[in-house]
Amino acid sequence: MRRSLCSRRTGLSAWTTLLALWLMAPTGHAATIAVIYPETSGAYSQVFESIIAGVQQTPGVRVLPRALASAAQGDEVQAWLNDERPDAVIALGQRGYNIAKGLAADTPVVVGATLMAPDGVSGISLAADPEQFLRRLGELTPRVKRVFVVYSEKHNGWLVRRAERLAERYGIQLLASEAADMRTAVKNYLDVLDAVREQQDAIWLPLDIVAPDKTVLPLILEAAWKKRLVVFSDNPSHAEKGALFSLYPDHEGMGRRLANMALGMAQHGRTDPGVEPLRDLRIAVNLRTASHLGMLYTPSQERDFALVFPSR
């Protein structure tokens, strides 16, 4: 009986979802969105395919994809856009971002799937929204009240300032130190490891090339294990290696958000929404680290974890 009732509910839910999508579907002309992305293979190719799938799921959108060879030039992409005349363009990856900066201003362009800061181009950075980190921190480690972060102004200054504005709302003191190069970053991290309080503080590792993983990650994770510190980051491999949790992209969700941003620009002229942090995120959690820190999570919480380490 339970299985039958569950099947009926699942069927009803699916029917309701289909009906809602049909009611929301536009009856007029679908907007054409060109998606330019790097020609690649393996896991990276799957990332771009997932983002494009998210764009395609957006009601009222027709997708026009174009893979960019490594030698692709902006003028040939511009000529292709002039022939196709899309309503908007989504440029993915660093190669797409570089070409997007040189495209004519008569077609709205948004950029995604690369690390970026506000610089006149609109889009969604790969860097996770600090607000989601602060929210997750409160859910997973409510005793933490201080968060340390080392960052470069060029890549993450805008995100750190956003985190500083939000931290008080979440009862967190954010202690940020800027580093312009790797040497300064390593020194700052050593200072942080001297200053942290056992079982009370956390270290945030943002996406930032100023401190490569090979240089600082083993140092931080070893000290964090000894001092029972929380470490969190934008990189799921960090959770696999011992960080408590990481937030990483929901690629289809990112595609849908990029499509809606592009549609908004196309429908309202050349309004510039600027750069947003990534808000479509999944969470990876290291349960061995959680146990070491004295934290237990409910089955409801664990169902929310997209990735769990060590693998079960």
C-alpha beads as a LAMMPS data file, in Angstrom:
LAMMPS data file: protein, C-alpha beads

312 atoms
311 bonds

1 atom types
1 bond types

-500.0 500.0 xlo xhi
-500.0 500.0 ylo yhi
-500.0 500.0 zlo zhi

Masses

1 110.0

Atoms # bond

1 1 1 0.000 0.000 0.000
2 1 1 2.782 2.424 0.875
3 1 1 4.568 1.727 -2.399
4 1 1 1.341 2.280 -4.337
5 1 1 0.622 5.543 -2.530
6 1 1 4.206 6.701 -3.105
7 1 1 3.919 5.906 -6.827
8 1 1 0.683 7.863 -7.059
9 1 1 2.213 10.834 -5.292
10 1 1 5.278 10.711 -7.560
11 1 1 3.057 10.576 -10.637
12 1 1 0.916 13.439 -9.364
13 1 1 4.026 15.503 -8.588
14 1 1 5.430 14.910 -12.081
15 1 1 2.092 15.803 -13.695
16 1 1 1.836 18.980 -11.589
17 1 1 5.378 19.997 -12.594
18 1 1 4.640 19.426 -16.293
19 1 1 1.421 21.421 -16.032
20 1 1 3.238 24.295 -14.312
21 1 1 5.921 24.333 -17.017
22 1 1 3.241 24.331 -19.735
23 1 1 1.398 27.236 -18.084
24 1 1 4.650 29.210 -17.757
25 1 1 5.809 28.524 -21.291
26 1 1 5.830 31.658 -23.460
27 1 1 3.422 31.723 -26.363
28 1 1 5.441 34.186 -28.429
29 1 1 8.797 34.070 -30.171
30 1 1 11.566 32.234 -28.324
31 1 1 14.672 34.294 -27.678
32 1 1 17.813 32.981 -29.351
33 1 1 20.813 32.813 -27.049
34 1 1 24.205 32.031 -28.540
35 1 1 26.455 30.077 -26.182
36 1 1 30.181 30.217 -26.911
37 1 1 32.385 27.854 -24.927
38 1 1 35.875 26.295 -25.119
39 1 1 36.305 23.202 -27.247
40 1 1 37.609 20.647 -24.788
41 1 1 37.245 17.018 -23.714
42 1 1 36.718 14.838 -20.662
43 1 1 35.369 16.289 -17.438
44 1 1 35.654 19.877 -18.638
45 1 1 33.510 19.065 -21.662
46 1 1 30.844 17.597 -19.365
47 1 1 30.832 20.804 -17.312
48 1 1 30.036 22.931 -20.352
49 1 1 27.457 20.407 -21.577
50 1 1 25.679 20.619 -18.204
51 1 1 25.673 24.421 -18.241
52 1 1 24.267 24.442 -21.777
53 1 1 21.615 21.913 -20.705
54 1 1 20.578 24.381 -17.985
55 1 1 20.307 27.159 -20.562
56 1 1 18.164 24.885 -22.745
57 1 1 15.830 24.152 -19.814
58 1 1 14.948 27.838 -19.512
59 1 1 11.439 28.574 -20.866
60 1 1 11.383 30.853 -23.897
61 1 1 14.968 30.151 -24.994
62 1 1 16.421 28.673 -28.182
63 1 1 20.119 27.822 -27.810
64 1 1 22.706 28.359 -30.531
65 1 1 25.951 26.713 -29.325
66 1 1 29.432 27.288 -30.751
67 1 1 32.588 25.577 -29.494
68 1 1 35.710 27.748 -29.544
69 1 1 38.920 26.176 -30.813
70 1 1 42.084 27.199 -28.973
71 1 1 43.008 29.457 -31.902
72 1 1 39.558 31.082 -32.149
73 1 1 39.692 34.829 -32.737
74 1 1 37.195 37.450 -31.693
75 1 1 36.648 38.723 -35.231
76 1 1 35.503 35.316 -36.537
77 1 1 33.150 34.909 -33.570
78 1 1 31.806 38.408 -34.195
79 1 1 31.237 37.566 -37.887
80 1 1 29.324 34.430 -36.859
81 1 1 27.173 36.470 -34.446
82 1 1 26.499 39.048 -37.180
83 1 1 25.195 36.234 -39.412
84 1 1 23.125 34.509 -36.725
85 1 1 21.840 37.677 -34.993
86 1 1 21.055 36.152 -31.551
87 1 1 19.144 38.127 -28.947
88 1 1 21.939 37.613 -26.390
89 1 1 25.240 35.803 -25.902
90 1 1 26.480 33.615 -23.043
91 1 1 30.266 33.244 -23.008
92 1 1 31.678 30.371 -20.940
93 1 1 35.145 29.725 -19.562
94 1 1 38.249 31.898 -19.712
95 1 1 38.401 31.641 -23.514
96 1 1 34.799 32.783 -23.797
97 1 1 35.437 35.606 -21.322
98 1 1 38.453 36.852 -23.296
99 1 1 36.465 36.914 -26.533
100 1 1 33.389 38.444 -24.868
101 1 1 35.372 41.532 -23.851
102 1 1 35.989 42.356 -27.518
103 1 1 32.498 41.751 -28.928
104 1 1 30.380 44.569 -30.304
105 1 1 28.169 46.271 -27.733
106 1 1 24.929 45.901 -29.717
107 1 1 24.202 42.379 -28.377
108 1 1 23.899 41.683 -24.624
109 1 1 26.672 39.405 -23.316
110 1 1 26.941 37.574 -20.004
111 1 1 29.911 35.491 -18.885
112 1 1 30.032 32.370 -16.730
113 1 1 32.129 29.348 -15.713
114 1 1 35.236 31.373 -14.935
115 1 1 36.638 33.276 -11.982
116 1 1 35.890 36.956 -12.510
117 1 1 35.490 40.234 -10.656
118 1 1 33.436 43.303 -11.598
119 1 1 35.271 44.922 -14.531
120 1 1 32.617 46.110 -16.963
121 1 1 31.493 42.640 -18.100
122 1 1 28.277 41.119 -16.749
123 1 1 27.965 37.540 -15.597
124 1 1 28.290 35.006 -12.796
125 1 1 31.670 34.255 -11.259
126 1 1 32.748 30.743 -10.304
127 1 1 33.375 32.067 -6.800
128 1 1 30.645 30.954 -4.392
129 1 1 28.469 33.548 -2.692
130 1 1 29.897 34.256 0.799
131 1 1 26.368 34.395 2.176
132 1 1 25.887 30.711 1.418
133 1 1 29.151 29.902 3.194
134 1 1 28.047 31.850 6.261
135 1 1 24.633 30.164 6.263
136 1 1 26.151 26.696 5.938
137 1 1 28.679 27.494 8.648
138 1 1 25.836 28.300 11.032
139 1 1 24.057 25.052 10.161
140 1 1 27.088 22.763 10.348
141 1 1 29.293 24.415 12.988
142 1 1 27.221 26.852 15.079
143 1 1 29.978 27.326 17.658
144 1 1 32.313 29.066 15.157
145 1 1 32.281 32.849 15.627
146 1 1 35.483 33.923 13.854
147 1 1 36.463 33.246 10.245
148 1 1 39.927 33.952 8.817
149 1 1 40.543 34.467 5.101
150 1 1 43.620 35.340 3.025
151 1 1 42.826 36.814 -0.368
152 1 1 44.112 38.838 -3.311
153 1 1 42.359 42.116 -4.007
154 1 1 42.381 41.489 -7.746
155 1 1 40.429 38.238 -7.626
156 1 1 38.423 38.314 -4.427
157 1 1 38.453 41.803 -2.930
158 1 1 34.838 42.376 -3.995
159 1 1 33.739 39.049 -2.448
160 1 1 35.530 39.696 0.833
161 1 1 33.841 43.096 1.103
162 1 1 30.493 41.391 0.524
163 1 1 31.351 38.828 3.220
164 1 1 32.297 41.620 5.647
165 1 1 28.905 43.281 5.104
166 1 1 27.069 39.999 5.731
167 1 1 29.136 38.529 8.563
168 1 1 27.559 40.560 11.359
169 1 1 24.106 39.354 10.350
170 1 1 25.289 35.778 10.924
171 1 1 27.071 36.546 14.188
172 1 1 30.506 36.056 12.614
173 1 1 33.655 38.159 12.938
174 1 1 35.500 38.068 9.593
175 1 1 39.274 38.578 9.864
176 1 1 40.624 39.163 6.347
177 1 1 44.229 39.711 5.290
178 1 1 45.224 40.745 1.778
179 1 1 48.127 39.175 -0.101
180 1 1 49.471 40.386 -3.426
181 1 1 51.748 37.374 -4.039
182 1 1 52.332 33.796 -2.934
183 1 1 55.101 34.658 -0.482
184 1 1 52.872 37.132 1.355
185 1 1 49.957 34.682 1.265
186 1 1 52.022 31.909 2.904
187 1 1 53.232 34.343 5.597
188 1 1 49.646 35.464 6.240
189 1 1 48.461 31.875 6.566
190 1 1 51.235 31.128 9.064
191 1 1 50.097 34.164 11.059
192 1 1 46.518 32.896 10.907
193 1 1 47.534 29.464 12.183
194 1 1 49.266 31.132 15.119
195 1 1 46.209 33.239 15.931
196 1 1 43.366 30.719 15.619
197 1 1 41.610 29.422 18.717
198 1 1 41.145 25.704 19.031
199 1 1 37.591 24.471 18.276
200 1 1 36.286 28.054 17.924
201 1 1 37.597 29.430 14.628
202 1 1 37.367 28.641 10.911
203 1 1 39.517 29.244 7.845
204 1 1 37.888 30.091 4.509
205 1 1 39.877 29.122 1.397
206 1 1 38.471 31.095 -1.546
207 1 1 39.223 30.378 -5.197
208 1 1 42.384 32.453 -5.519
209 1 1 45.588 31.745 -7.420
210 1 1 47.598 33.863 -4.968
211 1 1 47.951 30.741 -2.766
212 1 1 48.085 27.532 -4.847
213 1 1 46.804 24.337 -3.216
214 1 1 50.179 22.628 -3.462
215 1 1 51.727 25.338 -1.316
216 1 1 49.223 25.981 1.451
217 1 1 46.563 23.258 1.560
218 1 1 48.617 20.493 3.243
219 1 1 49.917 23.010 5.779
220 1 1 46.419 24.250 6.650
221 1 1 44.756 20.843 6.788
222 1 1 47.472 19.387 9.019
223 1 1 47.220 22.305 11.452
224 1 1 43.415 22.229 11.312
225 1 1 43.350 18.539 12.281
226 1 1 45.690 19.116 15.217
227 1 1 43.898 22.234 16.471
228 1 1 40.370 21.044 15.605
229 1 1 39.692 23.959 13.267
230 1 1 36.959 24.200 10.671
231 1 1 38.186 24.646 7.086
232 1 1 35.791 25.366 4.209
233 1 1 36.291 26.246 0.555
234 1 1 34.958 26.502 -3.014
235 1 1 36.698 23.292 -4.079
236 1 1 35.143 19.835 -3.450
237 1 1 38.582 18.201 -3.603
238 1 1 39.413 20.107 -0.401
239 1 1 36.562 18.338 1.398
240 1 1 37.847 15.036 0.068
241 1 1 41.288 15.855 1.508
242 1 1 40.015 16.896 4.939
243 1 1 38.233 20.272 4.897
244 1 1 34.901 20.084 6.715
245 1 1 32.851 21.259 3.753
246 1 1 33.052 22.760 0.291
247 1 1 30.507 24.480 -1.905
248 1 1 30.782 23.809 -5.628
249 1 1 28.726 24.634 -8.753
250 1 1 25.387 23.168 -9.702
251 1 1 26.178 23.534 -13.403
252 1 1 22.643 23.202 -14.740
253 1 1 21.446 25.724 -12.159
254 1 1 24.217 28.070 -13.272
255 1 1 23.061 27.666 -16.884
256 1 1 19.479 28.572 -15.994
257 1 1 20.604 31.642 -14.058
258 1 1 22.873 32.789 -16.905
259 1 1 19.988 32.336 -19.354
260 1 1 17.654 34.421 -17.206
261 1 1 20.301 37.132 -16.843
262 1 1 20.819 37.187 -20.620
263 1 1 17.045 37.269 -21.239
264 1 1 16.664 40.160 -18.813
265 1 1 19.340 42.146 -20.631
266 1 1 17.834 41.351 -24.045
267 1 1 14.344 42.368 -22.953
268 1 1 15.384 45.588 -21.224
269 1 1 18.021 46.913 -23.609
270 1 1 21.610 47.372 -22.485
271 1 1 20.994 47.400 -18.737
272 1 1 24.094 46.013 -17.034
273 1 1 23.453 43.650 -14.085
274 1 1 27.195 43.449 -13.344
275 1 1 28.936 40.423 -11.828
276 1 1 27.249 38.138 -9.301
277 1 1 28.802 35.452 -7.122
278 1 1 27.689 31.884 -7.778
279 1 1 24.487 31.013 -5.911
280 1 1 23.568 27.701 -7.565
281 1 1 25.652 25.461 -5.357
282 1 1 25.976 21.932 -4.032
283 1 1 27.710 20.930 -0.805
284 1 1 30.413 18.347 -0.150
285 1 1 31.010 17.305 3.481
286 1 1 33.775 15.249 5.081
287 1 1 32.077 13.186 7.793
288 1 1 35.378 11.897 9.159
289 1 1 36.453 15.486 9.777
290 1 1 33.040 16.267 11.269
291 1 1 33.399 13.355 13.688
292 1 1 36.904 14.503 14.635
293 1 1 35.475 17.945 15.404
294 1 1 32.730 16.409 17.554
295 1 1 29.891 17.152 15.139
296 1 1 27.020 14.837 14.317
297 1 1 24.469 15.528 11.596
298 1 1 20.876 14.383 11.368
299 1 1 19.663 12.125 8.534
300 1 1 17.801 15.160 7.174
301 1 1 21.026 17.161 7.022
302 1 1 22.928 14.298 5.420
303 1 1 20.325 13.951 2.674
304 1 1 21.170 17.528 1.717
305 1 1 24.855 16.662 1.173
306 1 1 25.521 16.181 -2.542
307 1 1 28.923 14.594 -1.896
308 1 1 30.092 12.801 1.243
309 1 1 33.663 11.857 2.108
310 1 1 35.043 9.330 2.775
311 1 1 32.976 7.701 0.035
312 1 1 30.443 5.180 1.278

Bonds

1 1 1 2
2 1 2 3
3 1 3 4
4 1 4 5
5 1 5 6
6 1 6 7
7 1 7 8
8 1 8 9
9 1 9 10
10 1 10 11
11 1 11 12
12 1 12 13
13 1 13 14
14 1 14 15
15 1 15 16
16 1 16 17
17 1 17 18
18 1 18 19
19 1 19 20
20 1 20 21
21 1 21 22
22 1 22 23
23 1 23 24
24 1 24 25
25 1 25 26
26 1 26 27
27 1 27 28
28 1 28 29
29 1 29 30
30 1 30 31
31 1 31 32
32 1 32 33
33 1 33 34
34 1 34 35
35 1 35 36
36 1 36 37
37 1 37 38
38 1 38 39
39 1 39 40
40 1 40 41
41 1 41 42
42 1 42 43
43 1 43 44
44 1 44 45
45 1 45 46
46 1 46 47
47 1 47 48
48 1 48 49
49 1 49 50
50 1 50 51
51 1 51 52
52 1 52 53
53 1 53 54
54 1 54 55
55 1 55 56
56 1 56 57
57 1 57 58
58 1 58 59
59 1 59 60
60 1 60 61
61 1 61 62
62 1 62 63
63 1 63 64
64 1 64 65
65 1 65 66
66 1 66 67
67 1 67 68
68 1 68 69
69 1 69 70
70 1 70 71
71 1 71 72
72 1 72 73
73 1 73 74
74 1 74 75
75 1 75 76
76 1 76 77
77 1 77 78
78 1 78 79
79 1 79 80
80 1 80 81
81 1 81 82
82 1 82 83
83 1 83 84
84 1 84 85
85 1 85 86
86 1 86 87
87 1 87 88
88 1 88 89
89 1 89 90
90 1 90 91
91 1 91 92
92 1 92 93
93 1 93 94
94 1 94 95
95 1 95 96
96 1 96 97
97 1 97 98
98 1 98 99
99 1 99 100
100 1 100 101
101 1 101 102
102 1 102 103
103 1 103 104
104 1 104 105
105 1 105 106
106 1 106 107
107 1 107 108
108 1 108 109
109 1 109 110
110 1 110 111
111 1 111 112
112 1 112 113
113 1 113 114
114 1 114 115
115 1 115 116
116 1 116 117
117 1 117 118
118 1 118 119
119 1 119 120
120 1 120 121
121 1 121 122
122 1 122 123
123 1 123 124
124 1 124 125
125 1 125 126
126 1 126 127
127 1 127 128
128 1 128 129
129 1 129 130
130 1 130 131
131 1 131 132
132 1 132 133
133 1 133 134
134 1 134 135
135 1 135 136
136 1 136 137
137 1 137 138
138 1 138 139
139 1 139 140
140 1 140 141
141 1 141 142
142 1 142 143
143 1 143 144
144 1 144 145
145 1 145 146
146 1 146 147
147 1 147 148
148 1 148 149
149 1 149 150
150 1 150 151
151 1 151 152
152 1 152 153
153 1 153 154
154 1 154 155
155 1 155 156
156 1 156 157
157 1 157 158
158 1 158 159
159 1 159 160
160 1 160 161
161 1 161 162
162 1 162 163
163 1 163 164
164 1 164 165
165 1 165 166
166 1 166 167
167 1 167 168
168 1 168 169
169 1 169 170
170 1 170 171
171 1 171 172
172 1 172 173
173 1 173 174
174 1 174 175
175 1 175 176
176 1 176 177
177 1 177 178
178 1 178 179
179 1 179 180
180 1 180 181
181 1 181 182
182 1 182 183
183 1 183 184
184 1 184 185
185 1 185 186
186 1 186 187
187 1 187 188
188 1 188 189
189 1 189 190
190 1 190 191
191 1 191 192
192 1 192 193
193 1 193 194
194 1 194 195
195 1 195 196
196 1 196 197
197 1 197 198
198 1 198 199
199 1 199 200
200 1 200 201
201 1 201 202
202 1 202 203
203 1 203 204
204 1 204 205
205 1 205 206
206 1 206 207
207 1 207 208
208 1 208 209
209 1 209 210
210 1 210 211
211 1 211 212
212 1 212 213
213 1 213 214
214 1 214 215
215 1 215 216
216 1 216 217
217 1 217 218
218 1 218 219
219 1 219 220
220 1 220 221
221 1 221 222
222 1 222 223
223 1 223 224
224 1 224 225
225 1 225 226
226 1 226 227
227 1 227 228
228 1 228 229
229 1 229 230
230 1 230 231
231 1 231 232
232 1 232 233
233 1 233 234
234 1 234 235
235 1 235 236
236 1 236 237
237 1 237 238
238 1 238 239
239 1 239 240
240 1 240 241
241 1 241 242
242 1 242 243
243 1 243 244
244 1 244 245
245 1 245 246
246 1 246 247
247 1 247 248
248 1 248 249
249 1 249 250
250 1 250 251
251 1 251 252
252 1 252 253
253 1 253 254
254 1 254 255
255 1 255 256
256 1 256 257
257 1 257 258
258 1 258 259
259 1 259 260
260 1 260 261
261 1 261 262
262 1 262 263
263 1 263 264
264 1 264 265
265 1 265 266
266 1 266 267
267 1 267 268
268 1 268 269
269 1 269 270
270 1 270 271
271 1 271 272
272 1 272 273
273 1 273 274
274 1 274 275
275 1 275 276
276 1 276 277
277 1 277 278
278 1 278 279
279 1 279 280
280 1 280 281
281 1 281 282
282 1 282 283
283 1 283 284
284 1 284 285
285 1 285 286
286 1 286 287
287 1 287 288
288 1 288 289
289 1 289 290
290 1 290 291
291 1 291 292
292 1 292 293
293 1 293 294
294 1 294 295
295 1 295 296
296 1 296 297
297 1 297 298
298 1 298 299
299 1 299 300
300 1 300 301
301 1 301 302
302 1 302 303
303 1 303 304
304 1 304 305
305 1 305 306
306 1 306 307
307 1 307 308
308 1 308 309
309 1 309 310
310 1 310 311
311 1 311 312
